Every structure is written in structure tokens, then in C-alpha cells.
């Protein structure tokens, strides 16, 4: 039983470590995302562009990964996502997920 608890703890700790770095994501967002979504993800430049601030980390990782792989289709996002590494995607997701959203109360 004790071994199971230790293994579970290690598995959870590894998952937390795999998450992105918000500060690195902030820098990448300034280069790649800010023109359309705003520097903190709260100010889209057009009504058809989503607010990214406050979105769930896992959702953002999945969405960016799907744009990169072609599972989600949008010509503009495909082009931007194609240049992102897995670490870039995790960092961007960490940055936007950590921002306060103007659309809803924070969790």
C-alpha cells in the first residue's frame, strides 16, 4: 500500500512538472499571439477571435496541438501553430490560463 502511494505521488509530481512556464509563454505570446488576441489574451482584434485569458490549460494545449496537426482547421492558426514546439504550446497555455479573463469570474 505504501508503495502505491509513493508511485501515485511520483506520477502526479511528474504531471505537474510537465506543465508549461508562464513567463516563457508571455514572451512567446508577445511574438506570436498578441496581434490577434492581445498581450494577455483579453483583447481580440476581431469579433471572430476568442478571448484566451482564463481558459483552461488543458483546453489550450489541445487546441494549439490540434491546429498544429491539422485536426482543427483555420489557415491563420495552422500557420502560427506549425512553428510552435510542444514546450512552446505548454508555455503559451500556462500564460493564457494564468491571466484574468474579462468574460467571467475566476475559478
N, CA, C and O atoms as a printed pandas DataFrame, in Angstrom:
     atom_number atom_name residue_name chain_id  residue_number  x_coord  y_coord  z_coord
0              1         N          UNK        A               1    0.822   -1.190    0.000
1              2        CA          UNK        A               1    0.000    0.000    0.000
2              3         C          UNK        A               1    0.872    1.261    0.000
3              4         O          UNK        A               1    0.594    2.213   -0.730
4              5         N          UNK        A               2    1.905    1.261    0.807
5              6        CA          UNK        A               2    2.801    2.409    0.888
6              7         C          UNK        A               2    3.479    2.660   -0.465
7              8         O          UNK        A               2    3.645    3.808   -0.875
8              9         N          UNK        A               3    3.866    1.585   -1.153
9             10        CA          UNK        A               3    4.487    1.701   -2.470
10            11         C          UNK        A               3    3.525    2.335   -3.466
11            12         O          UNK        A               3    3.927    3.165   -4.281
12            13         N          UNK        A               4    2.262    1.945   -3.400
13            14        CA          UNK        A               4    1.247    2.510   -4.297
14            15         C          UNK        A               4    1.113    4.025   -4.080
15            16         O          UNK        A               4    1.003    4.787   -5.041
16            17         N          UNK        A               5    1.122    4.446   -2.826
17            18        CA          UNK        A               5    1.014    5.875   -2.515
18            19         C          UNK        A               5    2.233    6.625   -3.052
19            20         O          UNK        A               5    2.091    7.714   -3.608
20            21         N          UNK        A               6    3.415    6.060   -2.895
21            22        CA          UNK        A               6    4.634    6.695   -3.393
22            23         C          UNK        A               6    4.600    6.797   -4.915
23            24         O          UNK        A               6    4.929    7.843   -5.475
24            25         N          UNK        A               7    4.207    5.722   -5.581
25            26        CA          UNK        A               7    4.138    5.735   -7.051
26            27         C          UNK        A               7    3.111    6.743   -7.545
27            28         O          UNK        A               7    3.356    7.453   -8.521
28            29         N          UNK        A               8    1.980    6.811   -6.888
29            30        CA          UNK        A               8    0.952    7.783   -7.269
30            31         C          UNK        A               8    1.475    9.206   -7.081
31            32         O          UNK        A               8    1.242   10.069   -7.927
32            33         N          UNK        A               9    2.173    9.450   -5.988
33            34        CA          UNK        A               9    2.757   10.767   -5.744
34            35         C          UNK        A               9    3.766   11.157   -6.806
35            36         O          UNK        A               9    3.785   12.301   -7.261
36            37         N          UNK        A              10    4.613   10.204   -7.207
37            38        CA          UNK        A              10    5.592   10.473   -8.259
38            39         C          UNK        A              10    4.914   10.751   -9.598
39            40         O          UNK        A              10    5.337   11.632  -10.346
40            41         N          UNK        A              11    3.872   10.004   -9.888
41            42        CA          UNK        A              11    3.150   10.218  -11.145
42            43         C          UNK        A              11    2.526   11.607  -11.180
43            44         O          UNK        A              11    2.597   12.292  -12.201
44            45         N          UNK        A              12    1.923   12.025  -10.088
45            46        CA          UNK        A              12    1.309   13.351  -10.036
46            47         C          UNK        A              12    2.361   14.452  -10.090
47            48         O          UNK        A              12    2.155   15.477  -10.741
48            49         N          UNK        A              13    3.467   14.252   -9.423
49            50        CA          UNK        A              13    4.537   15.253   -9.454
50            51         C          UNK        A              13    5.096   15.394  -10.856
51            52         O          UNK        A              13    5.407   16.505  -11.284
52            53         N          UNK        A              14    5.230   14.299  -11.578
53            54        CA          UNK        A              14    5.714   14.357  -12.958
54            55         C          UNK        A              14    4.760   15.117  -13.850
55            56         O          UNK        A              14    5.194   15.851  -14.738
56            57         N          UNK        A              15    3.473   14.955  -13.632
57            58        CA          UNK        A              15    2.472   15.667  -14.421
58            59         C          UNK        A              15    2.525   17.163  -14.194
59            60         O          UNK        A              15    2.351   17.946  -15.128
60            61         N          UNK        A              16    2.765   17.561  -12.957
61            62        CA          UNK        A              16    2.852   18.979  -12.648
62            63         C          UNK        A              16    4.095   19.569  -13.310
63            64         O          UNK        A              16    4.044   20.681  -13.835
64            65         N          UNK        A              17    5.194   18.848  -13.292
65            66        CA          UNK        A              17    6.427   19.318  -13.910
66            67         C          UNK        A              17    6.292   19.498  -15.419
67            68         O          UNK        A              17    6.957   20.353  -16.004
68            69         N          UNK        A              18    5.440   18.703  -16.047
69            70        CA          UNK        A              18    5.292   18.750  -17.493
70            71         C          UNK        A              18    4.569   20.011  -17.956
71            72         O          UNK        A              18    4.619   20.348  -19.139
72            73         N          UNK        A              19    3.903   20.707  -17.053
73            74        CA          UNK        A              19    3.186   21.918  -17.440
74            75         C          UNK        A              19    4.140   23.009  -17.868
75            76         O          UNK        A              19    5.316   23.012  -17.505
76            77         N          UNK        A              20    3.613   23.933  -18.646
77            78        CA          UNK        A              20    4.451   24.986  -19.203
78            79         C          UNK        A              20    4.878   26.050  -18.220
79            80         O          UNK        A              20    4.433   26.083  -17.073
80            81         N          UNK        A              21    5.745   26.910  -18.690
81            82        CA          UNK        A              21    6.277   28.018  -17.926
82            83         C          UNK        A              21    5.571   29.291  -18.398
83            84         O          UNK        A              21    5.719   29.702  -19.549
84            85         N          UNK        A              22    4.815   29.899  -17.513
85            86        CA          UNK        A              22    4.012   31.074  -17.890
86            87         C          UNK        A              22    4.870   32.244  -18.362
87            88         O          UNK        A              22    4.483   32.946  -19.296
88            89         N          UNK        A              23    6.016   32.466  -17.745
89            90        CA          UNK        A              23    6.870   33.589  -18.163
90            91         C          UNK        A              23    7.424   33.374  -19.571
91            92         O          UNK        A              23    7.507   34.318  -20.356
92            93         N          UNK        A              24    7.800   32.143  -19.890
93            94        CA          UNK        A              24    8.238   31.843  -21.260
94            95         C          UNK        A              24    7.067   32.004  -22.221
95            96         O          UNK        A              24    7.233   32.480  -23.343
96            97         N          UNK        A              25    5.881   31.601  -21.768
97            98        CA          UNK        A              25    4.684   31.762  -22.588
98            99         C          UNK        A              25    4.358   33.213  -22.854
99           100         O          UNK        A              25    3.902   33.561  -23.943
100          101         N          UNK        A              26    4.588   34.071  -21.861
101          102        CA          UNK        A              26    4.346   35.511  -22.033
102          103         C          UNK        A              26    5.228   36.060  -23.145
103          104         O          UNK        A              26    4.768   36.826  -23.991
104          105         N          UNK        A              27    6.502   35.664  -23.139
105          106        CA          UNK        A              27    7.426   36.132  -24.178
106          107         C          UNK        A              27    7.015   35.621  -25.551
107          108         O          UNK        A              27    7.054   36.369  -26.528
108          109         N          UNK        A              28    6.624   34.357  -25.634
109          110        CA          UNK        A              28    6.206   33.768  -26.918
110          111         C          UNK        A              28    4.901   34.408  -27.377
111          112         O          UNK        A              28    4.727   34.654  -28.570
112          113         N          UNK        A              29    3.987   34.680  -26.460
113          114        CA          UNK        A              29    2.711   35.309  -26.816
114          115         C          UNK        A              29    2.942   36.686  -27.424
115          116         O          UNK        A              29    2.245   37.078  -28.360
116          117         N          UNK        A              30    3.916   37.421  -26.897
117          118        CA          UNK        A              30    4.230   38.746  -27.437
118          119         C          UNK        A              30    4.706   38.650  -28.879
119          120         O          UNK        A              30    4.468   39.562  -29.671
120          121         N          UNK        A              31    5.375   37.557  -29.229
121          122        CA          UNK        A              31    5.890   37.362  -30.585
122          123         C          UNK        A              31    4.827   36.823  -31.538
123          124         O          UNK        A              31    4.788   37.204  -32.707
124          125         N          UNK        A              32    3.969   35.942  -31.043
125          126        CA          UNK        A              32    3.102   35.157  -31.932
126          127         C          UNK        A              32    1.615   35.491  -31.804
127          128         O          UNK        A              32    0.910   35.522  -32.813
128          129         N          UNK        A              33    1.126   35.739  -30.600
129          130        CA          UNK        A              33   -0.322   35.778  -30.359
130          131         C          UNK        A              33   -0.924   37.166  -30.151
131          132         O          UNK        A              33   -2.103   37.386  -30.432
132          133         N          UNK        A              34   -0.120   38.090  -29.664
133          134        CA          UNK        A              34   -0.645   39.381  -29.195
134          135         C          UNK        A              34   -1.357   40.190  -30.273
135          136         O          UNK        A              34   -2.315   40.898  -29.965
136          137         N          UNK        A              35   -0.922   40.106  -31.513
137          138        CA          UNK        A              35   -1.539   40.920  -32.574
138          139         C          UNK        A              35   -3.024   40.604  -32.740
139          140         O          UNK        A              35   -3.819   41.500  -33.024
140          141         N          UNK        A              36   -3.395   39.360  -32.570
141          142        CA          UNK        A              36   -4.799   38.966  -32.761
142          143         C          UNK        A              36   -5.579   38.811  -31.452
143          144         O          UNK        A              36   -6.781   39.073  -31.416
144          145         N          UNK        A              37   -4.906   38.389  -30.379
145          146        CA          UNK        A              37   -5.607   38.074  -29.129
146          147         C          UNK        A              37   -5.302   39.042  -27.995
147          148         O          UNK        A              37   -5.902   38.946  -26.925
148          149         N          UNK        A              38   -4.379   39.971  -28.212
149          150        CA          UNK        A              38   -3.955   40.886  -27.160
150          151         C          UNK        A              38   -2.844   40.266  -26.331
151          152         O          UNK        A              38   -2.719   39.042  -26.288
152          153         N          UNK        A              39   -2.033   41.085  -25.672
153          154        CA          UNK        A              39   -0.866   40.569  -24.951
154          155         C          UNK        A              39   -1.198   39.604  -23.825
155          156         O          UNK        A              39   -0.416   38.699  -23.535
156          157         N          UNK        A              40   -2.357   39.788  -23.183
157          158        CA          UNK        A              40   -2.731   38.869  -22.106
158          159         C          UNK        A              40   -3.905   37.974  -22.505
159          160         O          UNK        A              40   -4.442   37.235  -21.680
160          161         N          UNK        A              41   -4.299   38.048  -23.790
161          162        CA          UNK        A              41   -5.379   37.198  -24.288
162          163         C          UNK        A              41   -6.770   37.742  -24.063
163          164         O          UNK        A              41   -7.748   37.027  -24.277
164          165         N          UNK        A              42   -6.888   38.989  -23.636
165          166        CA          UNK        A              42   -8.186   39.598  -23.323
166          167         C          UNK        A              42   -8.713   40.566  -24.378
167          168         O          UNK        A              42   -9.845   41.036  -24.260
168          169         N          UNK        A              43   -7.932   40.874  -25.394
169          170        CA          UNK        A              43   -8.338   41.895  -26.361
170          171         C          UNK        A              43   -8.191   41.411  -27.796
171          172         O          UNK        A              43   -7.269   41.818  -28.503
172          173         N          UNK        A              44   -9.113   40.529  -28.231
173          174        CA          UNK        A              44   -9.054   40.095  -29.630
174          175         C          UNK        A              44   -9.221   41.292  -30.567
175          176         O          UNK        A              44   -9.944   42.238  -30.256
176          177         N          UNK        A              45   -8.549   41.240  -31.707
177          178        CA          UNK        A              45   -8.616   42.348  -32.654
178          179         C          UNK        A              45   -9.828   42.251  -33.579
179          180         O          UNK        A              45  -10.103   43.188  -34.329
180          181         N          UNK        A              46  -10.551   41.141  -33.539
181          182        CA          UNK        A              46  -11.761   40.966  -34.351
182          183         C          UNK        A              46  -12.762   40.114  -33.559
183          184         O          UNK        A              46  -12.370   39.323  -32.702
184          185         N          UNK        A              47  -14.044   40.281  -33.850
185          186        CA          UNK        A              47  -15.068   39.556  -33.082
186          187         C          UNK        A              47  -15.013   38.029  -33.236
187          188         O          UNK        A              47  -15.522   37.305  -32.382
188          189         N          UNK        A              48  -14.407   37.545  -34.303
189          190        CA          UNK        A              48  -14.341   36.091  -34.501
190          191         C          UNK        A              48  -13.093   35.459  -33.871
191          192         O          UNK        A              48  -12.852   34.264  -34.036
192          193         N          UNK        A              49  -12.307   36.257  -33.155
193          194        CA          UNK        A              49  -11.122   35.747  -32.467
194          195         C          UNK        A              49  -11.434   35.624  -30.982
195          196         O          UNK        A              49  -11.944   36.571  -30.382
196          197         N          UNK        A              50  -11.138   34.480  -30.379
197          198        CA          UNK        A              50  -11.551   34.258  -28.990
198          199         C          UNK        A              50  -10.674   34.961  -27.963
199          200         O          UNK        A              50   -9.513   35.281  -28.218
200          201         N          UNK        A              51  -11.261   35.190  -26.805
201          202        CA          UNK        A              51  -10.520   35.598  -25.619
202          203         C          UNK        A              51   -9.844   34.340  -25.093
203          204         O          UNK        A              51  -10.503   33.327  -24.860
204          205         N          UNK        A              52   -8.527   34.403  -24.907
205          206        CA          UNK        A              52   -7.771   33.247  -24.424
206          207         C          UNK        A              52   -7.507   33.314  -22.922
207          208         O          UNK        A              52   -7.278   32.284  -22.288
208          209         N          UNK        A              53   -7.535   34.499  -22.358
209          210        CA          UNK        A              53   -7.252   34.677  -20.933
210          211         C          UNK        A              53   -8.231   33.882  -20.084
211          212         O          UNK        A              53   -9.440   33.906  -20.312
212          213         N          UNK        A              54   -7.680   33.174  -19.094
213          214        CA          UNK        A              54   -8.519   32.428  -18.164
214          215         C          UNK        A              54   -9.031   31.103  -18.693
215          216         O          UNK        A              54   -9.742   30.390  -17.985
216          217         N          UNK        A              55   -8.686   30.764  -19.916
217          218        CA          UNK        A              55   -9.128   29.483  -20.486
218          219         C          UNK        A              55   -8.377   28.348  -19.785
219          220         O          UNK        A              55   -7.285   28.554  -19.257
220          221         N          UNK        A              56   -8.957   27.172  -19.784
221          222        CA          UNK        A              56   -8.314   26.021  -19.148
222          223         C          UNK        A              56   -7.016   25.660  -19.865
223          224         O          UNK        A              56   -6.957   25.632  -21.094
224          225         N          UNK        A              57   -5.983   25.386  -19.080
225          226        CA          UNK        A              57   -4.673   24.996  -19.600
226          227         C          UNK        A              57   -4.791   23.821  -20.579
227          228         O          UNK        A              57   -4.279   23.881  -21.697
228          229         N          UNK        A              58   -5.468   22.757  -20.145
229          230        CA          UNK        A              58   -5.568   21.556  -20.989
230          231         C          UNK        A              58   -6.275   21.840  -22.311
231          232         O          UNK        A              58   -5.898   21.300  -23.352
232          233         N          UNK        A              59   -7.290   22.679  -22.267
233          234        CA          UNK        A              59   -8.007   23.041  -23.487
234          235         C          UNK        A              59   -7.085   23.775  -24.462
235          236         O          UNK        A              59   -7.084   23.489  -25.659
236          237         N          UNK        A              60   -6.297   24.729  -23.937
237          238        CA          UNK        A              60   -5.400   25.493  -24.798
238          239         C          UNK        A              60   -4.323   24.602  -25.415
239          240         O          UNK        A              60   -3.998   24.747  -26.594
240          241         N          UNK        A              61   -3.770   23.685  -24.626
241          242        CA          UNK        A              61   -2.780   22.747  -25.164
242          243         C          UNK        A              61   -3.408   21.927  -26.279
243          244         O          UNK        A              61   -2.806   21.755  -27.338
244          245         N          UNK        A              62   -4.606   21.425  -26.049
245          246        CA          UNK        A              62   -5.278   20.596  -27.052
246          247         C          UNK        A              62   -5.591   21.392  -28.312
247          248         O          UNK        A              62   -5.351   20.918  -29.423
248          249         N          UNK        A              63   -6.125   22.602  -28.147
249          250        CA          UNK        A              63   -6.482   23.424  -29.306
250          251         C          UNK        A              63   -5.255   23.748  -30.150
251          252         O          UNK        A              63   -5.287   23.590  -31.370
252          253         N          UNK        A              64   -4.177   24.198  -29.517
253          254        CA          UNK        A              64   -2.966   24.529  -30.275
254          255         C          UNK        A              64   -2.363   23.289  -30.933
255          256         O          UNK        A              64   -1.901   23.351  -32.073
256          257         N          UNK        A              65   -2.367   22.179  -30.226
257          258        CA          UNK        A              65   -1.851   20.924  -30.794
258          259         C          UNK        A              65   -2.694   20.487  -31.984
259          260         O          UNK        A              65   -2.162   20.011  -32.987
260          261         N          UNK        A              66   -4.005   20.649  -31.870
261          262        CA          UNK        A              66   -4.898   20.277  -32.971
262          263         C          UNK        A              66   -4.731   21.194  -34.181
263          264         O          UNK        A              66   -4.813   20.727  -35.318
264          265         N          UNK        A              67   -4.499   22.482  -33.960
265          266        CA          UNK        A              67   -4.204   23.368  -35.091
266          267         C          UNK        A              67   -2.908   22.956  -35.756
267          268         O          UNK        A              67   -2.810   22.939  -36.983
268          269         N          UNK        A              68   -1.916   22.625  -34.952
269          270        CA          UNK        A              68   -0.613   22.233  -35.488
270          271         C          UNK        A              68   -0.714   20.957  -36.318
271          272         O          UNK        A              68   -0.101   20.858  -37.381
272          273         N          UNK        A              69   -1.483   19.983  -35.838
273          274        CA          UNK        A              69   -1.595   18.697  -36.535
274          275         C          UNK        A              69   -2.595   18.719  -37.689
275          276         O          UNK        A              69   -2.579   17.828  -38.538
276          277         N          UNK        A              70   -3.460   19.726  -37.724
277          278        CA          UNK        A              70   -4.476   19.794  -38.759
278          279         C          UNK        A              70   -5.811   19.212  -38.337
279          280         O          UNK        A              70   -6.747   19.190  -39.135
280          281         N          UNK        A              71   -5.926   18.735  -37.088
281          282        CA          UNK        A              71   -7.215   18.228  -36.603
282          283         C          UNK        A              71   -8.244   19.344  -36.449
283          284         O          UNK        A              71   -9.447   19.099  -36.533
284          285         N          UNK        A              72   -7.775   20.561  -36.225
285          286        CA          UNK        A              72   -8.624   21.753  -36.253
286          287         C          UNK        A              72   -8.169   22.565  -37.441
287          288         O          UNK        A              72   -6.973   22.684  -37.704
288          289         N          UNK        A              73   -9.125   23.124  -38.158
289          290        CA          UNK        A              73   -8.755   23.842  -39.375
290          291         C          UNK        A              73   -9.029   25.340  -39.250
291          292         O          UNK        A              73  -10.143   25.777  -38.961
292          293         N          UNK        A              74   -7.989   26.085  -39.475
293          294        CA          UNK        A              74   -8.033   27.530  -39.587
294          295         C          UNK        A              74   -6.687   27.899  -40.190
295          296         O          UNK        A              74   -5.644   27.655  -39.583
296          297         N          UNK        A              75   -6.704   28.474  -41.356
297          298        CA          UNK        A              75   -5.465   28.755  -42.068
298          299         C          UNK        A              75   -4.484   29.608  -41.292
299          300         O          UNK        A              75   -3.280   29.352  -41.312
300          301         N          UNK        A              76   -4.992   30.616  -40.611
301          302        CA          UNK        A              76   -4.113   31.505  -39.853
302          303         C          UNK        A              76   -3.516   30.768  -38.658
303          304         O          UNK        A              76   -2.307   30.824  -38.432
304          305         N          UNK        A              77   -4.365   30.075  -37.891
305          306        CA          UNK        A              77   -3.871   29.364  -36.713
306          307         C          UNK        A              77   -2.957   28.206  -37.094
307          308         O          UNK        A              77   -1.989   27.925  -36.387
308          309         N          UNK        A              78   -3.249   27.541  -38.190
309          310        CA          UNK        A              78   -2.377   26.444  -38.647
310          311         C          UNK        A              78   -0.969   26.977  -38.895
311          312         O          UNK        A              78    0.014   26.352  -38.497
312          313         N          UNK        A              79   -0.871   28.132  -39.553
313          314        CA          UNK        A              79    0.437   28.723  -39.832
314          315         C          UNK        A              79    1.201   29.100  -38.576
315          316         O          UNK        A              79    2.407   28.870  -38.485
316          317         N          UNK        A              80    0.501   29.679  -37.606
317          318        CA          UNK        A              80    1.172   30.048  -36.359
318          319         C          UNK        A              80    1.528   28.823  -35.537
319          320         O          UNK        A              80    2.639   28.728  -35.016
320          321         N          UNK        A              81    0.599   27.886  -35.415
321          322        CA          UNK        A              81    0.831   26.693  -34.588
322          323         C          UNK        A              81    1.920   25.799  -35.173
323          324         O          UNK        A              81    2.619   25.108  -34.432
324          325         N          UNK        A              82    2.067   25.807  -36.484
325          326        CA          UNK        A              82    3.071   24.952  -37.126
326          327         C          UNK        A              82    4.480   25.260  -36.633
327          328         O          UNK        A              82    5.333   24.374  -36.598
328          329         N          UNK        A              83    4.725   26.499  -36.258
329          330        CA          UNK        A              83    6.074   26.893  -35.814
330          331         C          UNK        A              83    6.314   26.656  -34.327
331          332         O          UNK        A              83    7.423   26.879  -33.842
332          333         N          UNK        A              84    5.289   26.208  -33.591
333          334        CA          UNK        A              84    5.417   26.029  -32.147
334          335         C          UNK        A              84    5.908   24.634  -31.789
335          336         O          UNK        A              84    5.469   23.643  -32.372
336          337         N          UNK        A              85    6.818   24.564  -30.832
337          338        CA          UNK        A              85    7.241   23.275  -30.277
338          339         C          UNK        A              85    6.217   22.849  -29.219
339          340         O          UNK        A              85    5.349   23.631  -28.833
340          341         N          UNK        A              86    6.328   21.620  -28.766
341          342        CA          UNK        A              86    5.455   21.146  -27.686
342          343         C          UNK        A              86    5.639   22.025  -26.455
343          344         O          UNK        A              86    4.663   22.371  -25.788
344          345         N          UNK        A              87    6.888   22.389  -26.148
345          346        CA          UNK        A              87    7.163   23.250  -24.995
346          347         C          UNK        A              87    6.554   24.634  -25.184
347          348         O          UNK        A              87    6.002   25.201  -24.241
348          349         N          UNK        A              88    6.648   25.189  -26.402
349          350        CA          UNK        A              88    6.018   26.486  -26.682
350          351         C          UNK        A              88    4.526   26.426  -26.398
351          352         O          UNK        A              88    3.967   27.332  -25.780
352          353         N          UNK        A              89    3.883   25.357  -26.852
353          354        CA          UNK        A              89    2.438   25.195  -26.656
354          355         C          UNK        A              89    2.114   25.137  -25.168
355          356         O          UNK        A              89    1.169   25.784  -24.717
356          357         N          UNK        A              90    2.881   24.375  -24.408
357          358        CA          UNK        A              90    2.648   24.280  -22.969
358          359         C          UNK        A              90    2.898   25.618  -22.281
359          360         O          UNK        A              90    2.168   25.989  -21.361
360          361         N          UNK        A              91    3.915   26.336  -22.715
361          362        CA          UNK        A              91    4.222   27.648  -22.131
362          363         C          UNK        A              91    3.112   28.658  -22.436
363          364         O          UNK        A              91    2.686   29.403  -21.553
364          365         N          UNK        A              92    2.649   28.678  -23.681
365          366        CA          UNK        A              92    1.559   29.586  -24.048
366          367         C          UNK        A              92    0.294   29.262  -23.262
367          368         O          UNK        A              92   -0.388   30.165  -22.777
368          369         N          UNK        A              93   -0.016   27.984  -23.137
369          370        CA          UNK        A              93   -1.200   27.572  -22.380
370          371         C          UNK        A              93   -1.081   28.002  -20.921
371          372         O          UNK        A              93   -2.060   28.457  -20.329
372          373         N          UNK        A              94    0.100   27.864  -20.339
373          374        CA          UNK        A              94    0.314   28.280  -18.948
374          375         C          UNK        A              94    0.116   29.793  -18.805
375          376         O          UNK        A              94   -0.495   30.256  -17.842
376          377         N          UNK        A              95    0.638   30.558  -19.770
377          378        CA          UNK        A              95    0.497   32.016  -19.714
378          379         C          UNK        A              95   -0.968   32.441  -19.801
379          380         O          UNK        A              95   -1.460   33.167  -18.937
380          381         N          UNK        A              96   -1.654   31.993  -20.834
381          382        CA          UNK        A              96   -3.038   32.429  -21.014
382          383         C          UNK        A              96   -3.954   31.905  -19.910
383          384         O          UNK        A              96   -4.864   32.614  -19.480
384          385         N          UNK        A              97   -3.731   30.689  -19.450
385          386        CA          UNK        A              97   -4.556   30.133  -18.373
386          387         C          UNK        A              97   -4.371   30.917  -17.074
387          388         O          UNK        A              97   -5.288   30.975  -16.256
388          389         N          UNK        A              98   -3.212   31.511  -16.877
389          390        CA          UNK        A              98   -2.935   32.243  -15.632
390          391         C          UNK        A              98   -3.477   33.672  -15.649
391          392         O          UNK        A              98   -3.436   34.355  -14.625
392          393         N          UNK        A              99   -3.977   34.131  -16.782
393          394        CA          UNK        A              99   -4.472   35.503  -16.894
394          395         C          UNK        A              99   -5.922   35.609  -16.456
395          396         O          UNK        A              99   -6.705   34.676  -16.636
396          397         N          UNK        A             100   -6.276   36.752  -15.880
397          398        CA          UNK        A             100   -7.668   37.001  -15.505
398          399         C          UNK        A             100   -8.458   37.312  -16.767
399          400         O          UNK        A             100   -8.026   38.098  -17.610
400          401         N          UNK        A             101   -9.601   36.692  -16.881
401          402        CA          UNK        A             101  -10.441   36.902  -18.045
402          403         C          UNK        A             101  -11.458   38.009  -17.783
403          404         O          UNK        A             101  -11.999   38.131  -16.684
404          405         N          UNK        A             102  -11.697   38.792  -18.790
405          406        CA          UNK        A             102  -12.719   39.828  -18.682
406          407         C          UNK        A             102  -14.122   39.257  -18.900
407          408         O          UNK        A             102  -15.109   39.978  -18.748
408          409         N          UNK        A             103  -14.224   37.976  -19.252
409          410        CA          UNK        A             103  -15.519   37.377  -19.591
410          411         C          UNK        A             103  -16.234   36.705  -18.428
411          412         O          UNK        A             103  -17.457   36.567  -18.449
412          413         N          UNK        A             104  -15.480   36.284  -17.409
413          414        CA          UNK        A             104  -16.116   35.532  -16.329
414          415         C          UNK        A             104  -15.322   35.680  -15.032
415          416         O          UNK        A             104  -14.184   36.149  -15.031
416          417         N          UNK        A             105  -15.949   35.266  -13.927
417          418        CA          UNK        A             105  -15.252   35.243  -12.653
418          419         C          UNK        A             105  -14.215   34.151  -12.686
419          420         O          UNK        A             105  -14.419   33.114  -13.318
420          421         N          UNK        A             106  -13.117   34.367  -12.021
421          422        CA          UNK        A             106  -12.045   33.383  -11.997
422          423         C          UNK        A             106  -12.428   32.201  -11.130
423          424         O          UNK        A             106  -13.168   32.325  -10.153
424          425         N          UNK        A             107  -11.899   31.047  -11.519
425          426        CA          UNK        A             107  -12.135   29.821  -10.778
426          427         C          UNK        A             107  -11.365   29.855   -9.488
427          428         O          UNK        A             107  -11.428   28.905   -8.708
